[in-house]
Amino acid sequence: MWYYGLVPFTSAGGPGLLSRAGETAYYLNGKLPRLALIARGVRFPSGTWIRVADSDQPAWKVEPLVVDLFAALQRRPLRIAILLTEFDVEEFEKEIGDDWSEKRRDRDTG
């Protein structure tokens, strides 16, 4: 089953905002861009995530659907992450931080 619904959250949570996945599913962060399979009860990484598909679908089916639905992703590679534990989220956030630092360095040095 496919879902197309916004699930906004911040890592700090807040009224009406989710800080943990209510169920295992695929979520998209279009700014990164990353597609992540996030397990139920696992903390969302920082940013805004959109639930796009149930976990019973393989990633190779979800990825092209997401790219077709979000035109801006057609020009950018969509990386996939599997986040099943808090440790996975921490490692993912370190990787994202490194990616952003690298992009900023490249932009600043020309």
BAKOLZA-898440 format. One record per residue: residue in one letter; x, y, z of N, C-alpha, C, CB in turn. Coordinates in nm, 3 decimals. Glycine has a CB too. Layout:
! residues N
<site vofi="A" n_X="X" n_Y="Y" n_Z="Z" ca_X="X" ca_Y="Y" ca_Z="Z" c_X="X" c_Y="Y" c_Z="Z" cb_X="X" cb_Y="Y" cb_Z="Z"/>
...
This chain:
! residues 110
<site vofi="M" n_X="0.084" n_Y="-0.117" n_Z="0.000" ca_X="0.000" ca_Y="0.000" ca_Z="0.000" c_X="0.089" c_Y="0.124" c_Z="0.000" cb_X="-0.096" cb_Y="0.000" cb_Z="0.122"/>
<site vofi="W" n_X="0.055" n_Y="0.224" n_Z="-0.080" ca_X="0.131" ca_Y="0.349" ca_Z="-0.091" c_X="0.061" c_Y="0.458" c_Z="-0.012" cb_X="0.148" cb_Y="0.391" cb_Z="-0.239"/>
<site vofi="Y" n_X="0.140" n_Y="0.546" n_Z="0.048" ca_X="0.086" ca_Y="0.658" ca_Z="0.123" c_X="0.148" c_Y="0.786" c_Z="0.069" cb_X="0.113" cb_Y="0.643" cb_Z="0.274"/>
<site vofi="Y" n_X="0.068" n_Y="0.888" n_Z="0.063" ca_X="0.117" ca_Y="1.019" ca_Z="0.023" c_X="0.065" c_Y="1.119" c_Z="0.124" cb_X="0.073" cb_Y="1.055" cb_Z="-0.123"/>
<site vofi="G" n_X="0.132" n_Y="1.129" n_Z="0.235" ca_X="0.086" ca_Y="1.220" ca_Z="0.339" c_X="0.203" c_Y="1.284" c_Z="0.409" cb_X="-0.001" cb_Y="1.147" cb_Z="0.440"/>
<site vofi="L" n_X="0.187" n_Y="1.407" n_Z="0.447" ca_X="0.292" ca_Y="1.480" ca_Z="0.515" c_X="0.297" c_Y="1.440" c_Z="0.661" cb_X="0.273" cb_Y="1.631" cb_Z="0.500"/>
<site vofi="V" n_X="0.414" n_Y="1.408" n_Z="0.708" ca_X="0.436" ca_Y="1.376" ca_Z="0.848" c_X="0.545" c_Y="1.470" c_Z="0.897" cb_X="0.475" cb_Y="1.224" cb_Z="0.869"/>
<site vofi="P" n_X="0.510" n_Y="1.594" n_Z="0.930" ca_X="0.613" ca_Y="1.688" ca_Z="0.971" c_X="0.657" c_Y="1.660" c_Z="1.114" cb_X="0.564" cb_Y="1.831" cb_Z="0.959"/>
<site vofi="F" n_X="0.782" n_Y="1.689" n_Z="1.143" ca_X="0.832" ca_Y="1.673" ca_Z="1.279" c_X="0.961" c_Y="1.750" c_Z="1.291" cb_X="0.852" cb_Y="1.525" cb_Z="1.314"/>
<site vofi="T" n_X="0.999" n_Y="1.772" n_Z="1.414" ca_X="1.133" ca_Y="1.821" ca_Z="1.441" c_X="1.192" c_Y="1.728" c_Z="1.544" cb_X="1.133" cb_Y="1.971" cb_Z="1.491"/>
<site vofi="S" n_X="1.322" n_Y="1.724" n_Z="1.554" ca_X="1.384" ca_Y="1.633" ca_Z="1.649" c_X="1.345" c_Y="1.669" c_Z="1.792" cb_X="1.535" cb_Y="1.636" cb_Z="1.634"/>
<site vofi="A" n_X="1.308" n_Y="1.794" n_Z="1.817" ca_X="1.267" ca_Y="1.835" ca_Z="1.951" c_X="1.120" c_Y="1.804" c_Z="1.977" cb_X="1.293" cb_Y="1.983" cb_Z="1.971"/>
<site vofi="G" n_X="1.047" n_Y="1.771" n_Z="1.872" ca_X="0.904" ca_Y="1.745" ca_Z="1.888" c_X="0.829" c_Y="1.875" c_Z="1.904" cb_X="0.879" cb_Y="1.654" cb_Z="2.007"/>
<site vofi="G" n_X="0.713" n_Y="1.868" n_Z="1.965" ca_X="0.633" ca_Y="1.988" ca_Z="1.985" c_X="0.488" c_Y="1.955" c_Z="1.957" cb_X="0.681" cb_Y="2.104" cb_Z="1.896"/>
<site vofi="P" n_X="0.398" n_Y="2.048" n_Z="1.984" ca_X="0.256" ca_Y="2.022" ca_Z="1.963" c_X="0.227" c_Y="1.984" c_Z="1.819" cb_X="0.174" cb_Y="2.143" cb_Z="2.003"/>
<site vofi="G" n_X="0.166" n_Y="1.869" n_Z="1.800" ca_X="0.127" ca_Y="1.824" ca_Z="1.667" c_X="0.241" c_Y="1.772" c_Z="1.583" cb_X="0.062" cb_Y="1.935" cb_Z="1.595"/>
<site vofi="L" n_X="0.360" n_Y="1.765" n_Z="1.640" ca_X="0.475" ca_Y="1.719" ca_Z="1.563" c_X="0.525" c_Y="1.587" c_Z="1.619" cb_X="0.587" cb_Y="1.824" cb_Z="1.565"/>
<site vofi="L" n_X="0.564" n_Y="1.498" n_Z="1.531" ca_X="0.612" ca_Y="1.367" ca_Z="1.572" c_X="0.763" c_Y="1.367" c_Z="1.586" cb_X="0.568" cb_Y="1.259" cb_Z="1.473"/>
<site vofi="S" n_X="0.813" n_Y="1.300" n_Z="1.688" ca_X="0.958" ca_Y="1.289" ca_Z="1.701" c_X="1.004" c_Y="1.146" c_Z="1.679" cb_X="1.002" cb_Y="1.338" cb_Z="1.838"/>
<site vofi="R" n_X="0.909" n_Y="1.050" n_Z="1.676" ca_X="0.941" ca_Y="0.909" ca_Z="1.653" c_X="0.842" c_Y="0.852" c_Z="1.551" cb_X="0.936" cb_Y="0.828" cb_Z="1.785"/>
<site vofi="A" n_X="0.889" n_Y="0.755" n_Z="1.477" ca_X="0.803" ca_Y="0.693" ca_Z="1.376" c_X="0.692" c_Y="0.613" c_Z="1.444" cb_X="0.886" cb_Y="0.601" cb_Z="1.281"/>
<site vofi="G" n_X="0.570" n_Y="0.637" n_Z="1.405" ca_X="0.456" ca_Y="0.565" ca_Z="1.460" c_X="0.446" c_Y="0.423" c_Z="1.408" cb_X="0.329" cb_Y="0.639" cb_Z="1.430"/>
<site vofi="E" n_X="0.506" n_Y="0.400" n_Z="1.293" ca_X="0.510" ca_Y="0.267" ca_Z="1.235" c_X="0.628" c_Y="0.258" c_Z="1.139" cb_X="0.378" cb_Y="0.232" cb_Z="1.162"/>
<site vofi="T" n_X="0.672" n_Y="0.138" n_Z="1.113" ca_X="0.782" ca_Y="0.119" ca_Z="1.020" c_X="0.732" c_Y="0.150" c_Z="0.880" cb_X="0.837" cb_Y="-0.026" cb_Z="1.028"/>
<site vofi="A" n_X="0.801" n_Y="0.241" n_Z="0.813" ca_X="0.760" ca_Y="0.284" ca_Z="0.680" c_X="0.876" c_Y="0.357" c_Z="0.613" cb_X="0.634" cb_Y="0.375" cb_Z="0.686"/>
<site vofi="Y" n_X="0.857" n_Y="0.388" n_Z="0.485" ca_X="0.953" ca_Y="0.470" ca_Z="0.412" c_X="0.913" c_Y="0.617" c_Z="0.426" cb_X="0.959" cb_Y="0.429" cb_Z="0.261"/>
<site vofi="Y" n_X="1.013" n_Y="0.699" n_Z="0.455" ca_X="0.993" ca_Y="0.843" ca_Z="0.470" c_X="1.093" c_Y="0.914" c_Z="0.380" cb_X="1.009" cb_Y="0.887" cb_Z="0.619"/>
<site vofi="L" n_X="1.053" n_Y="1.029" n_Z="0.327" ca_X="1.137" ca_Y="1.106" ca_Z="0.237" c_X="1.170" c_Y="1.241" c_Z="0.298" cb_X="1.067" cb_Y="1.125" cb_Z="0.102"/>
<site vofi="N" n_X="1.296" n_Y="1.278" n_Z="0.289" ca_X="1.340" ca_Y="1.415" ca_Z="0.318" c_X="1.392" c_Y="1.469" c_Z="0.185" cb_X="1.450" cb_Y="1.420" cb_Z="0.434"/>
<site vofi="G" n_X="1.314" n_Y="1.553" n_Z="0.121" ca_X="1.347" ca_Y="1.602" ca_Z="-0.012" c_X="1.463" c_Y="1.700" c_Z="-0.016" cb_X="1.229" cb_Y="1.666" cb_Z="-0.072"/>
<site vofi="K" n_X="1.491" n_Y="1.767" n_Z="0.096" ca_X="1.602" ca_Y="1.863" ca_Z="0.097" c_X="1.736" c_Y="1.793" c_Z="0.094" cb_X="1.592" cb_Y="1.953" cb_Z="0.219"/>
<site vofi="L" n_X="1.746" n_Y="1.675" n_Z="0.150" ca_X="1.878" ca_Y="1.609" ca_Z="0.162" c_X="1.932" c_Y="1.556" c_Z="0.030" cb_X="1.869" cb_Y="1.495" cb_Z="0.260"/>
<site vofi="P" n_X="1.873" n_Y="1.500" n_Z="-0.063" ca_X="1.751" ca_Y="1.419" ca_Z="-0.059" c_X="1.783" c_Y="1.276" c_Z="-0.012" cb_X="1.685" cb_Y="1.415" cb_Z="-0.199"/>
<site vofi="R" n_X="1.698" n_Y="1.226" n_Z="0.076" ca_X="1.716" ca_Y="1.091" ca_Z="0.130" c_X="1.580" c_Y="1.023" c_Z="0.145" cb_X="1.790" cb_Y="1.094" cb_Z="0.267"/>
<site vofi="L" n_X="1.577" n_Y="0.897" n_Z="0.111" ca_X="1.463" ca_Y="0.810" ca_Z="0.137" c_X="1.509" c_Y="0.717" c_Z="0.247" cb_X="1.416" cb_Y="0.730" cb_Z="0.007"/>
<site vofi="A" n_X="1.431" n_Y="0.706" n_Z="0.353" ca_X="1.473" ca_Y="0.622" ca_Z="0.466" c_X="1.361" c_Y="0.527" c_Z="0.508" cb_X="1.515" cb_Y="0.709" cb_Z="0.584"/>
<site vofi="L" n_X="1.400" n_Y="0.403" n_Z="0.532" ca_X="1.311" ca_Y="0.308" ca_Z="0.597" c_X="1.336" c_Y="0.327" c_Z="0.746" cb_X="1.336" cb_Y="0.157" cb_Z="0.548"/>
<site vofi="I" n_X="1.237" n_Y="0.378" n_Z="0.818" ca_X="1.253" ca_Y="0.408" ca_Z="0.960" c_X="1.161" c_Y="0.316" c_Z="1.040" cb_X="1.221" cb_Y="0.559" cb_Z="0.991"/>
<site vofi="A" n_X="1.219" n_Y="0.245" n_Z="1.137" ca_X="1.144" ca_Y="0.148" ca_Z="1.217" c_X="1.053" c_Y="0.219" c_Z="1.318" cb_X="1.240" cb_Y="0.053" cb_Z="1.290"/>
<site vofi="R" n_X="0.945" n_Y="0.152" n_Z="1.352" ca_X="0.850" ca_Y="0.202" ca_Z="1.451" c_X="0.923" c_Y="0.232" c_Z="1.582" cb_X="0.736" cb_Y="0.100" cb_Z="1.474"/>
<site vofi="G" n_X="0.895" n_Y="0.349" n_Z="1.637" ca_X="0.952" ca_Y="0.389" ca_Z="1.764" c_X="1.090" c_Y="0.451" c_Z="1.756" cb_X="0.958" cb_Y="0.273" cb_Z="1.852"/>
<site vofi="V" n_X="1.151" n_Y="0.448" n_Z="1.638" ca_X="1.284" ca_Y="0.507" ca_Z="1.621" c_X="1.269" c_Y="0.657" c_Z="1.598" cb_X="1.360" cb_Y="0.439" cb_Z="1.502"/>
<site vofi="R" n_X="1.358" n_Y="0.734" n_Z="1.658" ca_X="1.357" ca_Y="0.880" ca_Z="1.646" c_X="1.384" c_Y="0.920" c_Z="1.501" cb_X="1.462" cb_Y="0.945" cb_Z="1.740"/>
<site vofi="F" n_X="1.307" n_Y="1.018" n_Z="1.454" ca_X="1.334" ca_Y="1.074" ca_Z="1.322" c_X="1.463" c_Y="1.155" c_Z="1.328" cb_X="1.216" cb_Y="1.162" cb_Z="1.273"/>
<site vofi="P" n_X="1.545" n_Y="1.149" n_Z="1.224" ca_X="1.658" ca_Y="1.242" ca_Z="1.215" c_X="1.602" c_Y="1.384" c_Z="1.202" cb_X="1.752" cb_Y="1.207" cb_Z="1.093"/>
<site vofi="S" n_X="1.686" n_Y="1.483" n_Z="1.228" ca_X="1.638" ca_Y="1.621" ca_Z="1.219" c_X="1.596" c_Y="1.651" c_Z="1.076" cb_X="1.746" cb_Y="1.720" cb_Z="1.265"/>
<site vofi="G" n_X="1.500" n_Y="1.740" n_Z="1.063" ca_X="1.448" ca_Y="1.777" ca_Z="0.932" c_X="1.301" c_Y="1.743" c_Z="0.919" cb_X="1.526" cb_Y="1.708" cb_Z="0.823"/>
<site vofi="T" n_X="1.249" n_Y="1.761" n_Z="0.800" ca_X="1.108" ca_Y="1.731" ca_Z="0.772" c_X="1.102" c_Y="1.607" c_Z="0.685" cb_X="1.037" cb_Y="1.851" cb_Z="0.702"/>
<site vofi="W" n_X="1.021" n_Y="1.512" n_Z="0.727" ca_X="1.009" ca_Y="1.384" ca_Z="0.657" c_X="0.865" c_Y="1.363" c_Z="0.615" cb_X="1.057" cb_Y="1.268" cb_Z="0.747"/>
<site vofi="I" n_X="0.846" n_Y="1.304" n_Z="0.498" ca_X="0.714" ca_Y="1.274" ca_Z="0.443" c_X="0.703" c_Y="1.122" c_Z="0.430" cb_X="0.691" cb_Y="1.345" cb_Z="0.305"/>
<site vofi="R" n_X="0.598" n_Y="1.065" n_Z="0.485" ca_X="0.576" ca_Y="0.921" ca_Z="0.474" c_X="0.529" c_Y="0.892" c_Z="0.332" cb_X="0.472" cb_Y="0.870" cb_Z="0.579"/>
<site vofi="V" n_X="0.598" n_Y="0.800" n_Z="0.264" ca_X="0.564" ca_Y="0.775" ca_Z="0.124" c_X="0.521" c_Y="0.631" c_Z="0.094" cb_X="0.681" cb_Y="0.808" cb_Z="0.039"/>
<site vofi="A" n_X="0.556" n_Y="0.535" n_Z="0.179" ca_X="0.518" ca_Y="0.396" ca_Z="0.149" c_X="0.529" c_Y="0.309" c_Z="0.273" cb_X="0.606" cb_Y="0.339" cb_Z="0.037"/>
<site vofi="D" n_X="0.452" n_Y="0.201" n_Z="0.273" ca_X="0.461" ca_Y="0.100" ca_Z="0.379" c_X="0.594" c_Y="0.027" c_Z="0.371" cb_X="0.345" cb_Y="0.001" cb_Z="0.369"/>
<site vofi="S" n_X="0.629" n_Y="-0.036" n_Z="0.479" ca_X="0.757" ca_Y="-0.108" ca_Z="0.486" c_X="0.754" c_Y="-0.241" c_Z="0.410" cb_X="0.794" cb_Y="-0.134" cb_Z="0.630"/>
<site vofi="D" n_X="0.637" n_Y="-0.287" n_Z="0.369" ca_X="0.630" ca_Y="-0.415" ca_Z="0.299" c_X="0.674" c_Y="-0.405" c_Z="0.153" cb_X="0.489" cb_Y="-0.469" cb_Z="0.305"/>
<site vofi="Q" n_X="0.702" n_Y="-0.283" n_Z="0.107" ca_X="0.750" ca_Y="-0.263" ca_Z="-0.030" c_X="0.903" c_Y="-0.263" c_Z="-0.030" cb_X="0.695" cb_Y="-0.130" cb_Z="-0.090"/>
<site vofi="P" n_X="0.965" n_Y="-0.325" n_Z="-0.130" ca_X="1.112" ca_Y="-0.318" ca_Z="-0.138" c_X="1.156" c_Y="-0.179" c_Z="-0.183" cb_X="1.167" cb_Y="-0.427" cb_Z="-0.234"/>
<site vofi="A" n_X="1.274" n_Y="-0.139" n_Z="-0.139" ca_X="1.326" ca_Y="-0.006" ca_Z="-0.172" c_X="1.334" c_Y="0.017" c_Z="-0.322" cb_X="1.463" cb_Y="0.014" cb_Z="-0.110"/>
<site vofi="W" n_X="1.366" n_Y="-0.088" n_Z="-0.399" ca_X="1.379" ca_Y="-0.070" ca_Z="-0.544" c_X="1.245" c_Y="-0.037" c_Z="-0.609" cb_X="1.437" cb_Y="-0.196" cb_Z="-0.606"/>
<site vofi="K" n_X="1.132" n_Y="-0.063" n_Z="-0.541" ca_X="1.001" ca_Y="-0.022" ca_Z="-0.594" c_X="0.964" c_Y="0.118" c_Z="-0.547" cb_X="0.893" cb_Y="-0.122" cb_Z="-0.551"/>
<site vofi="V" n_X="1.003" n_Y="0.152" n_Z="-0.426" ca_X="0.967" ca_Y="0.281" ca_Z="-0.368" c_X="1.046" c_Y="0.394" c_Z="-0.434" cb_X="0.991" cb_Y="0.280" cb_Z="-0.217"/>
<site vofi="E" n_X="1.174" n_Y="0.374" n_Z="-0.456" ca_X="1.261" ca_Y="0.480" ca_Z="-0.509" c_X="1.212" c_Y="0.539" c_Z="-0.641" cb_X="1.401" cb_Y="0.426" cb_Z="-0.528"/>
<site vofi="P" n_X="1.178" n_Y="0.459" n_Z="-0.743" ca_X="1.132" ca_Y="0.521" ca_Z="-0.868" c_X="0.997" c_Y="0.592" c_Z="-0.853" cb_X="1.122" cb_Y="0.415" cb_Z="-0.978"/>
<site vofi="L" n_X="0.912" n_Y="0.541" n_Z="-0.766" ca_X="0.783" ca_Y="0.606" ca_Z="-0.742" c_X="0.804" c_Y="0.745" c_Z="-0.684" cb_X="0.696" cb_Y="0.520" cb_Z="-0.646"/>
<site vofi="V" n_X="0.893" n_Y="0.755" n_Z="-0.586" ca_X="0.922" ca_Y="0.883" ca_Z="-0.522" c_X="0.981" c_Y="0.981" c_Z="-0.622" cb_X="1.018" cb_Y="0.864" cb_Z="-0.403"/>
<site vofi="V" n_X="1.073" n_Y="0.935" n_Z="-0.704" ca_X="1.135" ca_Y="1.022" ca_Z="-0.805" c_X="1.030" c_Y="1.070" c_Z="-0.905" cb_X="1.249" cb_Y="0.947" cb_Z="-0.878"/>
<site vofi="D" n_X="0.936" n_Y="0.984" n_Z="-0.942" ca_X="0.829" ca_Y="1.025" ca_Z="-1.034" c_X="0.735" c_Y="1.128" c_Z="-0.971" cb_X="0.749" cb_Y="0.902" cb_Z="-1.079"/>
<site vofi="L" n_X="0.709" n_Y="1.113" n_Z="-0.842" ca_X="0.616" ca_Y="1.204" ca_Z="-0.775" c_X="0.676" c_Y="1.341" c_Z="-0.745" cb_X="0.568" cb_Y="1.141" cb_Z="-0.646"/>
<site vofi="F" n_X="0.804" n_Y="1.346" n_Z="-0.720" ca_X="0.870" ca_Y="1.471" ca_Z="-0.683" c_X="0.970" c_Y="1.508" c_Z="-0.792" cb_X="0.942" cb_Y="1.459" cb_Z="-0.544"/>
<site vofi="A" n_X="0.927" n_Y="1.594" n_Z="-0.882" ca_X="1.005" ca_Y="1.628" ca_Z="-1.002" c_X="1.145" c_Y="1.680" c_Z="-0.968" cb_X="0.931" cb_Y="1.732" cb_Z="-1.083"/>
<site vofi="A" n_X="1.160" n_Y="1.753" n_Z="-0.860" ca_X="1.292" ca_Y="1.808" ca_Z="-0.824" c_X="1.394" c_Y="1.698" c_Z="-0.797" cb_X="1.279" cb_Y="1.898" cb_Z="-0.701"/>
<site vofi="L" n_X="1.348" n_Y="1.579" n_Z="-0.761" ca_X="1.440" ca_Y="1.468" ca_Z="-0.733" c_X="1.493" c_Y="1.403" c_Z="-0.859" cb_X="1.371" cb_Y="1.365" cb_Z="-0.648"/>
<site vofi="Q" n_X="1.433" n_Y="1.431" n_Z="-0.974" ca_X="1.477" ca_Y="1.370" ca_Z="-1.099" c_X="1.615" c_Y="1.420" c_Z="-1.140" cb_X="1.377" cb_Y="1.398" cb_Z="-1.209"/>
<site vofi="R" n_X="1.654" n_Y="1.535" n_Z="-1.090" ca_X="1.785" ca_Y="1.593" ca_Z="-1.125" c_X="1.891" c_Y="1.564" c_Z="-1.020" cb_X="1.772" cb_Y="1.743" cb_Z="-1.145"/>
<site vofi="R" n_X="1.854" n_Y="1.494" n_Z="-0.914" ca_X="1.947" ca_Y="1.469" ca_Z="-0.804" c_X="1.945" c_Y="1.321" c_Z="-0.767" cb_X="1.911" cb_Y="1.557" cb_Z="-0.681"/>
<site vofi="P" n_X="2.058" n_Y="1.265" n_Z="-0.727" ca_X="2.057" ca_Y="1.126" ca_Z="-0.684" c_X="1.983" c_Y="1.113" c_Z="-0.551" cb_X="2.201" cb_Y="1.073" cb_Z="-0.670"/>
<site vofi="L" n_X="1.900" n_Y="1.011" n_Z="-0.540" ca_X="1.824" ca_Y="0.984" ca_Z="-0.418" c_X="1.892" c_Y="0.870" c_Z="-0.344" cb_X="1.675" cb_Y="0.950" cb_Z="-0.450"/>
<site vofi="R" n_X="1.948" n_Y="0.900" n_Z="-0.228" ca_X="2.014" ca_Y="0.798" ca_Z="-0.149" c_X="1.915" c_Y="0.737" c_Z="-0.051" cb_X="2.137" cb_Y="0.857" cb_Z="-0.074"/>
<site vofi="I" n_X="1.937" n_Y="0.610" n_Z="-0.020" ca_X="1.845" ca_Y="0.535" ca_Z="0.066" c_X="1.917" c_Y="0.496" c_Z="0.194" cb_X="1.789" cb_Y="0.410" cb_Z="-0.007"/>
<site vofi="A" n_X="1.847" n_Y="0.513" n_Z="0.307" ca_X="1.902" ca_Y="0.476" ca_Z="0.438" c_X="1.805" c_Y="0.381" c_Z="0.507" cb_X="1.929" cb_Y="0.602" cb_Z="0.526"/>
<site vofi="I" n_X="1.859" n_Y="0.294" n_Z="0.589" ca_X="1.779" ca_Y="0.204" ca_Z="0.671" c_X="1.807" c_Y="0.242" c_Z="0.817" cb_X="1.813" cb_Y="0.051" cb_Z="0.643"/>
<site vofi="L" n_X="1.705" n_Y="0.291" n_Z="0.886" ca_X="1.722" ca_Y="0.339" ca_Z="1.023" c_X="1.634" c_Y="0.255" c_Z="1.116" cb_X="1.686" cb_Y="0.491" cb_Z="1.035"/>
<site vofi="L" n_X="1.695" n_Y="0.155" n_Z="1.176" ca_X="1.621" ca_Y="0.062" ca_Z="1.261" c_X="1.645" c_Y="0.081" c_Z="1.410" cb_X="1.656" cb_Y="-0.079" cb_Z="1.224"/>
<site vofi="T" n_X="1.750" n_Y="0.158" n_Z="1.444" ca_X="1.785" ca_Y="0.181" ca_Z="1.584" c_X="1.830" c_Y="0.325" c_Z="1.603" cb_X="1.896" cb_Y="0.083" cb_Z="1.630"/>
<site vofi="E" n_X="1.842" n_Y="0.367" n_Z="1.728" ca_X="1.893" ca_Y="0.500" ca_Z="1.760" c_X="2.035" c_Y="0.516" c_Z="1.709" cb_X="1.888" cb_Y="0.525" cb_Z="1.913"/>
<site vofi="F" n_X="2.114" n_Y="0.409" n_Z="1.718" ca_X="2.251" ca_Y="0.414" ca_Z="1.667" c_X="2.252" c_Y="0.444" c_Z="1.517" cb_X="2.323" cb_Y="0.280" cb_Z="1.695"/>
<site vofi="D" n_X="2.161" n_Y="0.380" n_Z="1.443" ca_X="2.152" ca_Y="0.407" ca_Z="1.298" c_X="2.123" c_Y="0.555" c_Z="1.272" cb_X="2.042" cb_Y="0.319" cb_Z="1.234"/>
<site vofi="V" n_X="2.033" n_Y="0.613" n_Z="1.351" ca_X="1.998" ca_Y="0.754" ca_Z="1.334" c_X="2.118" c_Y="0.843" c_Z="1.364" cb_X="1.879" cb_Y="0.793" cb_Z="1.426"/>
<site vofi="E" n_X="2.191" n_Y="0.812" n_Z="1.471" ca_X="2.309" ca_Y="0.891" ca_Z="1.506" c_X="2.414" c_Y="0.886" c_Z="1.395" cb_X="2.369" cb_Y="0.841" cb_Z="1.639"/>
<site vofi="E" n_X="2.439" n_Y="0.768" n_Z="1.340" ca_X="2.535" ca_Y="0.754" ca_Z="1.231" c_X="2.487" c_Y="0.827" c_Z="1.106" cb_X="2.559" cb_Y="0.606" cb_Z="1.199"/>
<site vofi="F" n_X="2.359" n_Y="0.819" n_Z="1.078" ca_X="2.299" ca_Y="0.888" ca_Z="0.964" c_X="2.318" c_Y="1.039" c_Z="0.978" cb_X="2.148" cb_Y="0.853" cb_Z="0.951"/>
<site vofi="E" n_X="2.292" n_Y="1.093" n_Z="1.097" ca_X="2.306" ca_Y="1.237" ca_Z="1.119" c_X="2.453" c_Y="1.280" c_Z="1.106" cb_X="2.251" cb_Y="1.275" cb_Z="1.257"/>
<site vofi="K" n_X="2.545" n_Y="1.196" n_Z="1.149" ca_X="2.688" ca_Y="1.228" ca_Z="1.130" c_X="2.721" c_Y="1.233" c_Z="0.981" cb_X="2.777" cb_Y="1.123" cb_Z="1.201"/>
<site vofi="E" n_X="2.670" n_Y="1.136" n_Z="0.907" ca_X="2.694" ca_Y="1.132" ca_Z="0.762" c_X="2.637" c_Y="1.256" c_Z="0.693" cb_X="2.633" cb_Y="1.005" cb_Z="0.700"/>
<site vofi="I" n_X="2.516" n_Y="1.292" n_Z="0.730" ca_X="2.451" ca_Y="1.410" ca_Z="0.671" c_X="2.531" c_Y="1.535" c_Z="0.705" cb_X="2.305" cb_Y="1.424" cb_Z="0.721"/>
<site vofi="G" n_X="2.575" n_Y="1.547" n_Z="0.830" ca_X="2.656" ca_Y="1.661" ca_Z="0.872" c_X="2.784" c_Y="1.669" c_Z="0.791" cb_X="2.689" cb_Y="1.652" cb_Z="1.020"/>
<site vofi="D" n_X="2.847" n_Y="1.555" n_Z="0.767" ca_X="2.970" ca_Y="1.552" ca_Z="0.686" c_X="2.940" c_Y="1.594" c_Z="0.543" cb_X="3.033" cb_Y="1.412" cb_Z="0.688"/>
<site vofi="D" n_X="2.829" n_Y="1.546" n_Z="0.487" ca_X="2.791" ca_Y="1.582" ca_Z="0.350" c_X="2.770" c_Y="1.733" c_Z="0.338" cb_X="2.663" cb_Y="1.508" cb_Z="0.308"/>
<site vofi="W" n_X="2.698" n_Y="1.793" n_Z="0.435" ca_X="2.671" ca_Y="1.936" ca_Z="0.429" c_X="2.800" c_Y="2.016" c_Z="0.444" cb_X="2.570" cb_Y="1.977" cb_Z="0.538"/>
<site vofi="S" n_X="2.889" n_Y="1.971" n_Z="0.533" ca_X="3.016" ca_Y="2.041" ca_Z="0.551" c_X="3.099" c_Y="2.038" c_Z="0.423" cb_X="3.096" cb_Y="1.979" cb_Z="0.666"/>
<site vofi="E" n_X="3.098" n_Y="1.923" n_Z="0.358" ca_X="3.173" ca_Y="1.907" ca_Z="0.233" c_X="3.116" c_Y="1.998" c_Z="0.124" cb_X="3.169" cb_Y="1.761" cb_Z="0.186"/>
<site vofi="K" n_X="2.984" n_Y="2.005" n_Z="0.112" ca_X="2.920" ca_Y="2.089" ca_Z="0.011" c_X="2.952" c_Y="2.236" c_Z="0.036" cb_X="2.768" cb_Y="2.067" cb_Z="0.011"/>
<site vofi="R" n_X="2.948" n_Y="2.278" n_Z="0.164" ca_X="2.980" ca_Y="2.416" ca_Z="0.197" c_X="3.124" c_Y="2.448" c_Z="0.162" cb_X="2.953" cb_Y="2.443" cb_Z="0.345"/>
<site vofi="R" n_X="3.215" n_Y="2.356" n_Z="0.193" ca_X="3.357" ca_Y="2.376" ca_Z="0.163" c_X="3.377" c_Y="2.389" c_Z="0.013" cb_X="3.442" cb_Y="2.259" cb_Z="0.218"/>
<site vofi="D" n_X="3.311" n_Y="2.301" n_Z="-0.065" ca_X="3.322" ca_Y="2.307" ca_Z="-0.211" c_X="3.269" c_Y="2.440" c_Z="-0.265" cb_X="3.246" cb_Y="2.190" cb_Z="-0.275"/>
<site vofi="R" n_X="3.158" n_Y="2.485" n_Z="-0.211" ca_X="3.097" ca_Y="2.610" ca_Z="-0.256" c_X="3.188" c_Y="2.728" c_Z="-0.223" cb_X="2.958" cb_Y="2.630" cb_Z="-0.191"/>
<site vofi="D" n_X="3.244" n_Y="2.727" n_Z="-0.103" ca_X="3.328" ca_Y="2.840" ca_Z="-0.059" c_X="3.462" c_Y="2.845" c_Z="-0.131" cb_X="3.351" cb_Y="2.831" cb_Z="0.089"/>
<site vofi="T" n_X="3.515" n_Y="2.730" n_Z="-0.168" ca_X="3.647" ca_Y="2.729" ca_Z="-0.234" c_X="3.635" c_Y="2.736" c_Z="-0.384" cb_X="3.723" cb_Y="2.605" cb_Z="-0.196"/>
<site vofi="G" n_X="3.513" n_Y="2.724" n_Z="-0.435" ca_X="3.491" ca_Y="2.748" ca_Z="-0.576" c_X="3.500" c_Y="2.631" c_Z="-0.661" cb_X="3.580" cb_Y="2.844" cb_Z="-0.624"/>
